[in-house]
């Protein structure tokens, strides 16, 4: 105690301060620390719950994203299949159109060939009729005139020249 008195500390005052401190400590502990610790615990629980909810939301978001990507891939695959199917149908239609056009062209070609053959047949008939007419005309002239060998040759040459002229015109 002497040491305390030399230092200027009074033991009674020290005891009162210690008792006052202990009363303050226990009062604060009972009325202040418990509510503060309760508030801190509640806040800690609230933060933990928010973190758990955030983790759950993140997990759900990842699941939704995976489902979205899967669905998007499926839609893309369906679109590719649909596009391939439409392209196939387009090619089939194009082939059908080309086939029909070829048939139509073949029909028109055959029709034109038939028309040419018919015109050729008519031209031959007309040429034959004309030739016969010329022959009759020549015969008539020959019979009307006295024909000697040189005039007969002259008439035949004239007939052949007229025949060549008609054939070249066709």
GUBA-257310 format. One record per atom (N, C-alpha, C): residue number from 1; x, y, z; atom name. Coordinates in steps of 0.02 Angstrom, whole numbers, plus 50000, padded with zeros to 5 digits. Example, Ala and Ser with C-alpha at 12.3 -4.5 7.8 and 13.67 -1.06 7.14 Angstrom:
// GUBA-257310
{site 1; {50660; 49716; 50390}; "N"}
{site 1; {50615; 49775; 50390}; "CA"}
{site 1; {50660; 49835; 50390}; "C"}
{site 2; {50642; 49888; 50354}; "N"}
{site 2; {50684; 49947; 50357}; "CA"}
{site 2; {50645; 50002; 50394}; "C"}
//
This chain:
// GUBA-257310
{site 1; {50039; 49942; 50000}; "N"}
{site 1; {50000; 50000; 50000}; "CA"}
{site 1; {50042; 50063; 50000}; "C"}
{site 2; {50095; 50059; 50031}; "N"}
{site 2; {50139; 50116; 50032}; "CA"}
{site 2; {50161; 50133; 49961}; "C"}
{site 3; {50170; 50084; 49924}; "N"}
{site 3; {50191; 50094; 49855}; "CA"}
{site 3; {50135; 50132; 49819}; "C"}
{site 4; {50073; 50114; 49833}; "N"}
{site 4; {50017; 50146; 49800}; "CA"}
{site 4; {50013; 50219; 49823}; "C"}
{site 5; {50027; 50231; 49888}; "N"}
{site 5; {50023; 50299; 49913}; "CA"}
{site 5; {50081; 50341; 49886}; "C"}
{site 6; {50139; 50311; 49877}; "N"}
{site 6; {50194; 50349; 49849}; "CA"}
{site 6; {50179; 50368; 49776}; "C"}
{site 7; {50141; 50327; 49745}; "N"}
{site 7; {50124; 50342; 49675}; "CA"}
{site 7; {50065; 50390; 49672}; "C"}
{site 8; {50035; 50403; 49725}; "N"}
{site 8; {49981; 50451; 49727}; "CA"}
{site 8; {49914; 50419; 49718}; "C"}
{site 9; {49910; 50354; 49727}; "N"}
{site 9; {49848; 50318; 49719}; "CA"}
{site 9; {49821; 50306; 49788}; "C"}
{site 10; {49756; 50321; 49798}; "N"}
{site 10; {49725; 50309; 49862}; "CA"}
{site 10; {49687; 50244; 49856}; "C"}
{site 11; {49698; 50197; 49903}; "N"}
{site 11; {49668; 50131; 49897}; "CA"}
{site 11; {49592; 50135; 49900}; "C"}
{site 12; {49563; 50176; 49937}; "N"}
{site 12; {49491; 50179; 49942}; "CA"}
{site 12; {49462; 50205; 49876}; "C"}
{site 13; {49493; 50253; 49851}; "N"}
{site 13; {49470; 50280; 49787}; "CA"}
{site 13; {49478; 50227; 49733}; "C"}
{site 14; {49531; 50190; 49735}; "N"}
{site 14; {49542; 50136; 49686}; "CA"}
{site 14; {49488; 50083; 49692}; "C"}
{site 15; {49471; 50064; 49754}; "N"}
{site 15; {49420; 50013; 49765}; "CA"}
{site 15; {49353; 50039; 49739}; "C"}
{site 16; {49337; 50102; 49750}; "N"}
{site 16; {49274; 50130; 49727}; "CA"}
{site 16; {49273; 50131; 49650}; "C"}
{site 17; {49328; 50147; 49620}; "N"}
{site 17; {49331; 50149; 49547}; "CA"}
{site 17; {49325; 50079; 49518}; "C"}
{site 18; {49356; 50030; 49553}; "N"}
{site 18; {49351; 49961; 49529}; "CA"}
{site 18; {49279; 49938; 49535}; "C"}
{site 19; {49246; 49952; 49593}; "N"}
{site 19; {49176; 49932; 49602}; "CA"}
{site 19; {49133; 49968; 49551}; "C"}
{site 20; {49145; 50031; 49540}; "N"}
{site 20; {49106; 50070; 49491}; "CA"}
{site 20; {49116; 50042; 49420}; "C"}
{site 21; {49179; 50024; 49406}; "N"}
{site 21; {49193; 49995; 49340}; "CA"}
{site 21; {49157; 49929; 49331}; "C"}
{site 22; {49158; 49886; 49384}; "N"}
{site 22; {49124; 49822; 49380}; "CA"}
{site 22; {49048; 49831; 49373}; "C"}
{site 23; {49020; 49879; 49409}; "N"}
{site 23; {48948; 49892; 49403}; "CA"}
{site 23; {48932; 49916; 49332}; "C"}
{site 24; {48974; 49962; 49307}; "N"}
{site 24; {48965; 49987; 49239}; "CA"}
{site 24; {48973; 49930; 49189}; "C"}
{site 25; {49024; 49889; 49199}; "N"}
{site 25; {49036; 49833; 49154}; "CA"}
{site 25; {48976; 49785; 49152}; "C"}
{site 26; {48951; 49764; 49211}; "N"}
{site 26; {48895; 49717; 49213}; "CA"}
{site 26; {48831; 49750; 49188}; "C"}
{site 27; {48821; 49813; 49201}; "N"}
{site 27; {48762; 49848; 49176}; "CA"}
{site 27; {48765; 49853; 49099}; "C"}
{site 28; {48823; 49872; 49075}; "N"}
{site 28; {48831; 49875; 49002}; "CA"}
{site 28; {48824; 49806; 48970}; "C"}
{site 29; {48852; 49756; 49005}; "N"}
{site 29; {48848; 49688; 48979}; "CA"}
{site 29; {48775; 49666; 48975}; "C"}
{site 30; {48737; 49681; 49028}; "N"}
{site 30; {48669; 49658; 49030}; "CA"}
{site 30; {48624; 49698; 48983}; "C"}
{site 31; {48631; 49763; 48982}; "N"}
{site 31; {48585; 49805; 48944}; "CA"}
{site 31; {48612; 49827; 48876}; "C"}
{site 32; {48675; 49829; 48867}; "N"}
{site 32; {48702; 49855; 48805}; "CA"}
{site 32; {48734; 49800; 48762}; "C"}
{site 33; {48775; 49758; 48792}; "N"}
{site 33; {48810; 49707; 48753}; "CA"}
{site 33; {48762; 49656; 48724}; "C"}
{site 34; {48713; 49634; 48761}; "N"}
{site 34; {48667; 49584; 48735}; "CA"}
{site 34; {48628; 49612; 48676}; "C"}
{site 35; {48599; 49672; 48680}; "N"}
{site 35; {48564; 49698; 48621}; "CA"}
{site 35; {48613; 49710; 48561}; "C"}
{site 36; {48673; 49734; 48577}; "N"}
{site 36; {48721; 49746; 48523}; "CA"}
{site 36; {48741; 49679; 48492}; "C"}
{site 37; {48757; 49630; 48535}; "N"}
{site 37; {48776; 49564; 48509}; "CA"}
{site 37; {48716; 49532; 48472}; "C"}
{site 38; {48656; 49542; 48499}; "N"}
{site 38; {48596; 49516; 48465}; "CA"}
{site 38; {48588; 49549; 48397}; "C"}
{site 39; {48598; 49616; 48394}; "N"}
{site 39; {48594; 49652; 48331}; "CA"}
{site 39; {48648; 49628; 48283}; "C"}
{site 40; {48708; 49619; 48308}; "N"}
{site 40; {48763; 49594; 48266}; "CA"}
{site 40; {48748; 49524; 48241}; "C"}
{site 41; {48722; 49481; 48286}; "N"}
{site 41; {48704; 49412; 48265}; "CA"}
{site 41; {48649; 49414; 48213}; "C"}
{site 42; {48597; 49457; 48225}; "N"}
{site 42; {48542; 49462; 48177}; "CA"}
{site 42; {48568; 49488; 48109}; "C"}
{site 43; {48611; 49537; 48113}; "N"}
{site 43; {48640; 49564; 48050}; "CA"}
{site 43; {48683; 49512; 48015}; "C"}
{site 44; {48721; 49474; 48054}; "N"}
{site 44; {48763; 49420; 48026}; "CA"}
{site 44; {48719; 49367; 47993}; "C"}
{site 45; {48663; 49350; 48027}; "N"}
{site 45; {48617; 49301; 47999}; "CA"}
{site 45; {48584; 49328; 47936}; "C"}
{site 46; {48566; 49392; 47937}; "N"}
{site 46; {48536; 49424; 47879}; "CA"}
{site 46; {48584; 49425; 47820}; "C"}
{site 47; {48646; 49441; 47833}; "N"}
{site 47; {48697; 49441; 47780}; "CA"}
{site 47; {48707; 49371; 47754}; "C"}
{site 48; {48710; 49322; 47799}; "N"}
{site 48; {48719; 49252; 47778}; "CA"}
{site 48; {48659; 49230; 47736}; "C"}
{site 49; {48598; 49248; 47757}; "N"}
{site 49; {48538; 49231; 47718}; "CA"}
{site 49; {48540; 49264; 47649}; "C"}
{site 50; {48562; 49327; 47647}; "N"}
{site 50; {48567; 49361; 47582}; "CA"}
{site 50; {48620; 49327; 47538}; "C"}
{site 51; {48675; 49307; 47567}; "N"}
{site 51; {48726; 49271; 47528}; "CA"}
{site 51; {48699; 49204; 47504}; "C"}
{site 52; {48662; 49170; 47547}; "N"}
{site 52; {48632; 49105; 47527}; "CA"}
{site 52; {48582; 49117; 47470}; "C"}
{site 53; {48541; 49169; 47476}; "N"}
{site 53; {48494; 49185; 47424}; "CA"}
{site 53; {48530; 49203; 47359}; "C"}
{site 54; {48584; 49240; 47365}; "N"}
{site 54; {48623; 49259; 47306}; "CA"}
{site 54; {48653; 49197; 47273}; "C"}
{site 55; {48679; 49151; 47315}; "N"}
{site 55; {48706; 49088; 47287}; "CA"}
{site 55; {48651; 49048; 47254}; "C"}
{site 56; {48592; 49045; 47285}; "N"}
{site 56; {48535; 49009; 47256}; "CA"}
{site 56; {48514; 49042; 47190}; "C"}
{site 57; {48511; 49108; 47190}; "N"}
{site 57; {48492; 49144; 47129}; "CA"}
{site 57; {48545; 49132; 47075}; "C"}
{site 58; {48608; 49131; 47094}; "N"}
{site 58; {48661; 49118; 47046}; "CA"}
{site 58; {48655; 49047; 47018}; "C"}
{site 59; {48640; 48999; 47061}; "N"}
{site 59; {48632; 48930; 47039}; "CA"}
{site 59; {48572; 48924; 46991}; "C"}
{site 60; {48516; 48957; 47010}; "N"}
{site 60; {48457; 48956; 46967}; "CA"}
{site 60; {48472; 48990; 46900}; "C"}
{site 61; {48508; 49045; 46904}; "N"}
{site 61; {48527; 49081; 46843}; "CA"}
{site 61; {48570; 49036; 46798}; "C"}
{site 62; {48617; 49000; 46827}; "N"}
{site 62; {48658; 48954; 46788}; "CA"}
{site 62; {48616; 48898; 46757}; "C"}
{site 63; {48567; 48873; 46797}; "N"}
{site 63; {48523; 48821; 46770}; "CA"}
{site 63; {48481; 48849; 46712}; "C"}
{site 64; {48454; 48910; 46722}; "N"}
{site 64; {48414; 48941; 46669}; "CA"}
{site 64; {48457; 48955; 46607}; "C"}
{site 65; {48518; 48977; 46619}; "N"}
{site 65; {48563; 48990; 46563}; "CA"}
{site 65; {48578; 48925; 46525}; "C"}
{site 66; {48590; 48871; 46562}; "N"}
{site 66; {48603; 48806; 46530}; "CA"}
{site 66; {48541; 48784; 46491}; "C"}
{site 67; {48482; 48792; 46522}; "N"}
{site 67; {48420; 48773; 46487}; "CA"}
{site 67; {48409; 48817; 46426}; "C"}
{site 68; {48425; 48881; 46432}; "N"}
{site 68; {48419; 48927; 46376}; "CA"}
{site 68; {48466; 48907; 46320}; "C"}
{site 69; {48528; 48892; 46337}; "N"}
{site 69; {48576; 48872; 46286}; "CA"}
{site 69; {48555; 48806; 46253}; "C"}
{site 70; {48529; 48760; 46293}; "N"}
{site 70; {48505; 48697; 46265}; "CA"}
{site 70; {48447; 48710; 46217}; "C"}
{site 71; {48400; 48751; 46239}; "N"}
{site 71; {48342; 48767; 46197}; "CA"}
{site 71; {48363; 48804; 46134}; "C"}
{site 72; {48410; 48850; 46142}; "N"}
{site 72; {48435; 48888; 46085}; "CA"}
{site 72; {48469; 48841; 46036}; "C"}
{site 73; {48509; 48794; 46061}; "N"}
{site 73; {48542; 48745; 46017}; "CA"}
{site 73; {48490; 48702; 45982}; "C"}
{site 74; {48437; 48682; 46018}; "N"}
{site 74; {48384; 48642; 45988}; "CA"}
{site 74; {48348; 48681; 45934}; "C"}
{site 75; {48333; 48744; 45949}; "N"}
{site 75; {48299; 48787; 45900}; "CA"}
{site 75; {48343; 48797; 45839}; "C"}
{site 76; {48408; 48807; 45851}; "N"}
{site 76; {48455; 48815; 45795}; "CA"}
{site 76; {48458; 48752; 45753}; "C"}
{site 77; {48459; 48695; 45787}; "N"}
{site 77; {48460; 48631; 45751}; "CA"}
{site 77; {48396; 48622; 45710}; "C"}
{site 78; {48339; 48638; 45741}; "N"}
{site 78; {48275; 48633; 45705}; "CA"}
{site 78; {48274; 48680; 45645}; "C"}
{site 79; {48301; 48740; 45655}; "N"}
{site 79; {48303; 48788; 45600}; "CA"}
{site 79; {48347; 48761; 45543}; "C"}
{site 80; {48404; 48731; 45561}; "N"}
{site 80; {48448; 48702; 45510}; "CA"}
{site 80; {48413; 48646; 45473}; "C"}
{site 81; {48378; 48604; 45511}; "N"}
{site 81; {48341; 48549; 45480}; "CA"}
{site 81; {48286; 48575; 45434}; "C"}
{site 82; {48251; 48626; 45458}; "N"}
{site 82; {48197; 48656; 45418}; "CA"}
{site 82; {48227; 48688; 45355}; "C"}
{site 83; {48282; 48722; 45362}; "N"}
{site 83; {48315; 48753; 45305}; "CA"}
{site 83; {48337; 48700; 45256}; "C"}
{site 84; {48367; 48645; 45281}; "N"}
{site 84; {48389; 48591; 45237}; "CA"}
{site 84; {48329; 48560; 45201}; "C"}
{site 85; {48274; 48552; 45237}; "N"}
{site 85; {48214; 48523; 45207}; "CA"}
{site 85; {48187; 48569; 45153}; "C"}
{site 86; {48185; 48634; 45167}; "N"}
{site 86; {48161; 48682; 45117}; "CA"}
{site 86; {48207; 48684; 45057}; "C"}
{site 87; {48272; 48680; 45069}; "N"}
{site 87; {48319; 48678; 45012}; "CA"}
{site 87; {48308; 48616; 44970}; "C"}
{site 88; {48297; 48559; 45004}; "N"}
{site 88; {48285; 48497; 44968}; "CA"}
{site 88; {48222; 48504; 44925}; "C"}
{site 89; {48169; 48532; 44956}; "N"}
{site 89; {48106; 48542; 44919}; "CA"}
{site 89; {48117; 48590; 44860}; "C"}
{site 90; {48157; 48642; 44872}; "N"}
{site 90; {48172; 48689; 44818}; "CA"}
{site 90; {48208; 48656; 44760}; "C"}
{site 91; {48257; 48613; 44778}; "N"}
{site 91; {48293; 48577; 44726}; "CA"}
{site 91; {48247; 48530; 44688}; "C"}
{site 92; {48204; 48497; 44725}; "N"}
{site 92; {48156; 48452; 44692}; "CA"}
{site 92; {48110; 48491; 44645}; "C"}
{site 93; {48086; 48549; 44669}; "N"}
{site 93; {48043; 48590; 44627}; "CA"}
{site 93; {48081; 48613; 44564}; "C"}
{site 94; {48144; 48634; 44574}; "N"}
{site 94; {48185; 48657; 44518}; "CA"}
{site 94; {48195; 48600; 44468}; "C"}
{site 95; {48210; 48541; 44495}; "N"}
{site 95; {48218; 48483; 44450}; "CA"}
{site 95; {48154; 48468; 44413}; "C"}
{site 96; {48098; 48473; 44448}; "N"}
{site 96; {48033; 48462; 44415}; "CA"}
{site 96; {48020; 48513; 44361}; "C"}
{site 97; {48036; 48576; 44375}; "N"}
{site 97; {48025; 48629; 44326}; "CA"}
{site 97; {48070; 48617; 44265}; "C"}
{site 98; {48134; 48599; 44279}; "N"}
{site 98; {48180; 48586; 44224}; "CA"}
{site 98; {48156; 48526; 44183}; "C"}
{site 99; {48133; 48475; 44218}; "N"}
{site 99; {48108; 48415; 44184}; "CA"}
{site 99; {48048; 48433; 44140}; "C"}
{site 100; {48001; 48472; 44168}; "N"}
{site 100; {47943; 48493; 44130}; "CA"}
{site 100; {47963; 48536; 44070}; "C"}
{site 101; {48012; 48580; 44081}; "N"}
{site 101; {48035; 48623; 44027}; "CA"}
{site 101; {48068; 48581; 43972}; "C"}
{site 102; {48106; 48531; 43991}; "N"}
{site 102; {48136; 48487; 43941}; "CA"}
{site 102; {48083; 48449; 43902}; "C"}
{site 103; {48032; 48424; 43939}; "N"}
{site 103; {47977; 48390; 43904}; "CA"}
{site 103; {47943; 48437; 43856}; "C"}
{site 104; {47929; 48498; 43879}; "N"}
{site 104; {47896; 48548; 43836}; "CA"}
{site 104; {47940; 48564; 43776}; "C"}
{site 105; {48006; 48572; 43788}; "N"}
{site 105; {48052; 48587; 43732}; "CA"}
{site 105; {48054; 48529; 43683}; "C"}
{site 106; {48056; 48468; 43709}; "N"}
{site 106; {48056; 48409; 43666}; "CA"}
{site 106; {47991; 48406; 43625}; "C"}
{site 107; {47935; 48422; 43659}; "N"}
{site 107; {47870; 48423; 43624}; "CA"}
{site 107; {47870; 48475; 43569}; "C"}
{site 108; {47895; 48535; 43585}; "N"}
{site 108; {47898; 48589; 43535}; "CA"}
{site 108; {47945; 48571; 43478}; "C"}
{site 109; {48001; 48539; 43495}; "N"}
{site 109; {48049; 48518; 43444}; "CA"}
{site 109; {48017; 48467; 43397}; "C"}
{site 110; {47983; 48418; 43428}; "N"}
{site 110; {47950; 48367; 43388}; "CA"}
{site 110; {47895; 48398; 43344}; "C"}
{site 111; {47860; 48445; 43373}; "N"}
{site 111; {47807; 48480; 43336}; "CA"}
{site 111; {47837; 48518; 43277}; "C"}
{site 112; {47894; 48551; 43289}; "N"}
{site 112; {47928; 48588; 43235}; "CA"}
{site 112; {47954; 48540; 43182}; "C"}
{site 113; {47982; 48483; 43204}; "N"}
{site 113; {48007; 48434; 43156}; "CA"}
{site 113; {47949; 48407; 43113}; "C"}
{site 114; {47893; 48393; 43146}; "N"}
{site 114; {47834; 48370; 43109}; "CA"}
{site 114; {47811; 48422; 43058}; "C"}
{site 115; {47811; 48486; 43080}; "N"}
{site 115; {47791; 48540; 43035}; "CA"}
{site 115; {47839; 48545; 42976}; "C"}
{site 116; {47904; 48537; 42990}; "N"}
{site 116; {47955; 48540; 42936}; "CA"}
{site 116; {47944; 48482; 42888}; "C"}
{site 117; {47933; 48423; 42915}; "N"}
{site 117; {47922; 48364; 42873}; "CA"}
{site 117; {47859; 48374; 42830}; "C"}
{site 118; {47808; 48401; 42860}; "N"}
{site 118; {47746; 48414; 42823}; "CA"}
{site 118; {47757; 48465; 42767}; "C"}
{site 119; {47794; 48518; 42783}; "N"}
{site 119; {47808; 48570; 42733}; "CA"}
{site 119; {47853; 48540; 42678}; "C"}
{site 120; {47901; 48498; 42698}; "N"}
{site 120; {47944; 48466; 42647}; "CA"}
{site 120; {47902; 48422; 42602}; "C"}
{site 121; {47856; 48384; 42631}; "N"}
{site 121; {47813; 48340; 42592}; "CA"}
{site 121; {47771; 48381; 42543}; "C"}
{site 122; {47743; 48437; 42569}; "N"}
{site 122; {47702; 48480; 42526}; "CA"}
{site 122; {47744; 48511; 42470}; "C"}
{site 123; {47806; 48531; 42488}; "N"}
{site 123; {47850; 48562; 42438}; "CA"}
{site 123; {47868; 48511; 42384}; "C"}
{site 124; {47880; 48449; 42404}; "N"}
{site 124; {47895; 48397; 42354}; "CA"}
{site 124; {47836; 48384; 42308}; "C"}
{site 125; {47777; 48382; 42339}; "N"}
{site 125; {47716; 48372; 42298}; "CA"}
{site 125; {47708; 48430; 42250}; "C"}
{site 126; {47719; 48491; 42275}; "N"}
{site 126; {47712; 48551; 42233}; "CA"}
{site 126; {47765; 48550; 42178}; "C"}
{site 127; {47827; 48529; 42195}; "N"}
{site 127; {47881; 48525; 42147}; "CA"}
{site 127; {47865; 48472; 42094}; "C"}
{site 128; {47839; 48415; 42117}; "N"}
{site 128; {47821; 48362; 42070}; "CA"}
{site 128; {47766; 48386; 42022}; "C"}
{site 129; {47716; 48421; 42052}; "N"}
{site 129; {47662; 48446; 42010}; "CA"}
{site 129; {47688; 48498; 41960}; "C"}
{site 130; {47733; 48541; 41984}; "N"}
{site 130; {47762; 48591; 41939}; "CA"}
{site 130; {47803; 48558; 41884}; "C"}
{site 131; {47841; 48506; 41904}; "N"}
{site 131; {47883; 48470; 41855}; "CA"}
{site 131; {47839; 48436; 41803}; "C"}
{site 132; {47786; 48406; 41827}; "N"}
{site 132; {47740; 48374; 41781}; "CA"}
{site 132; {47710; 48426; 41733}; "C"}
{site 133; {47691; 48483; 41761}; "N"}
{site 133; {47664; 48536; 41720}; "CA"}
{site 133; {47714; 48559; 41668}; "C"}
{site 134; {47777; 48566; 41688}; "N"}
{site 134; {47829; 48586; 41640}; "CA"}
{site 134; {47838; 48533; 41586}; "C"}
{site 135; {47836; 48471; 41609}; "N"}
{site 135; {47845; 48417; 41561}; "CA"}
{site 135; {47788; 48417; 41510}; "C"}
{site 136; {47728; 48430; 41536}; "N"}
{site 136; {47669; 48432; 41491}; "CA"}
{site 136; {47676; 48491; 41443}; "C"}
{site 137; {47698; 48549; 41470}; "N"}
{site 137; {47707; 48608; 41428}; "CA"}
{site 137; {47759; 48594; 41373}; "C"}
{site 138; {47814; 48563; 41394}; "N"}
{site 138; {47867; 48548; 41345}; "CA"}
{site 138; {47841; 48498; 41293}; "C"}
{site 139; {47806; 48449; 41318}; "N"}
{site 139; {47779; 48399; 41271}; "CA"}
{site 139; {47732; 48432; 41222}; "C"}
{site 140; {47691; 48478; 41248}; "N"}
{site 140; {47643; 48512; 41205}; "CA"}
{site 140; {47681; 48552; 41152}; "C"}
{site 141; {47732; 48588; 41173}; "N"}
{site 141; {47771; 48628; 41126}; "CA"}
{site 141; {47806; 48583; 41076}; "C"}
{site 142; {47831; 48527; 41100}; "N"}
{site 142; {47866; 48481; 41056}; "CA"}
{site 142; {47817; 48453; 41004}; "C"}
{site 143; {47758; 48437; 41027}; "N"}
{site 143; {47710; 48409; 40981}; "CA"}
{site 143; {47684; 48461; 40932}; "C"}
{site 144; {47681; 48524; 40954}; "N"}
{site 144; {47657; 48577; 40910}; "CA"}
{site 144; {47709; 48595; 40857}; "C"}
{site 145; {47770; 48587; 40873}; "N"}
{site 145; {47823; 48605; 40826}; "CA"}
{site 145; {47853; 48542; 40798}; "C"}
{site 146; {47879; 48549; 40744}; "N"}
{site 146; {47916; 48493; 40717}; "CA"}
{site 146; {47982; 48495; 40751}; "C"}
{site 147; {47996; 48442; 40779}; "N"}
{site 147; {48057; 48442; 40819}; "CA"}
{site 147; {48110; 48401; 40783}; "C"}
{site 148; {48164; 48432; 40777}; "N"}
{site 148; {48222; 48393; 40754}; "CA"}
{site 148; {48268; 48383; 40814}; "C"}
{site 149; {48321; 48350; 40803}; "N"}
{site 149; {48364; 48331; 40858}; "CA"}
{site 149; {48391; 48393; 40894}; "C"}
{site 150; {48413; 48442; 40861}; "N"}
{site 150; {48442; 48501; 40893}; "CA"}
{site 150; {48389; 48541; 40932}; "C"}
{site 151; {48329; 48549; 40905}; "N"}
{site 151; {48277; 48585; 40941}; "CA"}
{site 151; {48253; 48545; 41001}; "C"}
{site 152; {48254; 48478; 40995}; "N"}
{site 152; {48235; 48435; 41051}; "CA"}
{site 152; {48286; 48443; 41108}; "C"}
{site 153; {48350; 48446; 41091}; "N"}
{site 153; {48402; 48456; 41142}; "CA"}
{site 153; {48395; 48525; 41174}; "C"}
{site 154; {48379; 48575; 41134}; "N"}
{site 154; {48370; 48643; 41159}; "CA"}
{site 154; {48311; 48645; 41208}; "C"}
{site 155; {48256; 48614; 41192}; "N"}
{site 155; {48198; 48612; 41236}; "CA"}
{site 155; {48213; 48575; 41300}; "C"}
{site 156; {48249; 48519; 41296}; "N"}
{site 156; {48267; 48480; 41355}; "CA"}
{site 156; {48313; 48521; 41401}; "C"}
{site 157; {48361; 48556; 41370}; "N"}
{site 157; {48406; 48598; 41412}; "CA"}
{site 157; {48367; 48654; 41446}; "C"}
{site 158; {48322; 48684; 41410}; "N"}
{site 158; {48280; 48737; 41439}; "CA"}
{site 158; {48240; 48710; 41498}; "C"}
{site 159; {48212; 48650; 41490}; "N"}
{site 159; {48173; 48617; 41543}; "CA"}
{site 159; {48217; 48604; 41604}; "C"}
{site 160; {48277; 48578; 41593}; "N"}
{site 160; {48323; 48564; 41649}; "CA"}
{site 160; {48345; 48628; 41684}; "C"}
{site 161; {48356; 48682; 41645}; "N"}
{site 161; {48374; 48747; 41675}; "CA"}
{site 161; {48317; 48773; 41719}; "C"}
{site 162; {48256; 48766; 41695}; "N"}
{site 162; {48198; 48789; 41734}; "CA"}
{site 162; {48191; 48746; 41798}; "C"}
{site 163; {48204; 48682; 41792}; "N"}
{site 163; {48200; 48636; 41849}; "CA"}
{site 163; {48253; 48655; 41901}; "C"}
{site 164; {48315; 48670; 41878}; "N"}
{site 164; {48369; 48691; 41924}; "CA"}
{site 164; {48351; 48756; 41959}; "C"}
{site 165; {48321; 48803; 41922}; "N"}
{site 165; {48302; 48868; 41950}; "CA"}
{site 165; {48250; 48858; 42005}; "C"}
{site 166; {48202; 48813; 41995}; "N"}
{site 166; {48150; 48801; 42044}; "CA"}
{site 166; {48180; 48768; 42106}; "C"}
{site 167; {48224; 48721; 42096}; "N"}
{site 167; {48254; 48685; 42154}; "CA"}
{site 167; {48299; 48732; 42194}; "C"}
{site 168; {48336; 48777; 42161}; "N"}
{site 168; {48378; 48825; 42198}; "CA"}
{site 168; {48337; 48876; 42236}; "C"}
{site 169; {48279; 48892; 42212}; "N"}
{site 169; {48234; 48940; 42245}; "CA"}
{site 169; {48208; 48910; 42311}; "C"}
{site 170; {48199; 48844; 42314}; "N"}
{site 170; {48173; 48812; 42374}; "CA"}
{site 170; {48230; 48803; 42423}; "C"}
//
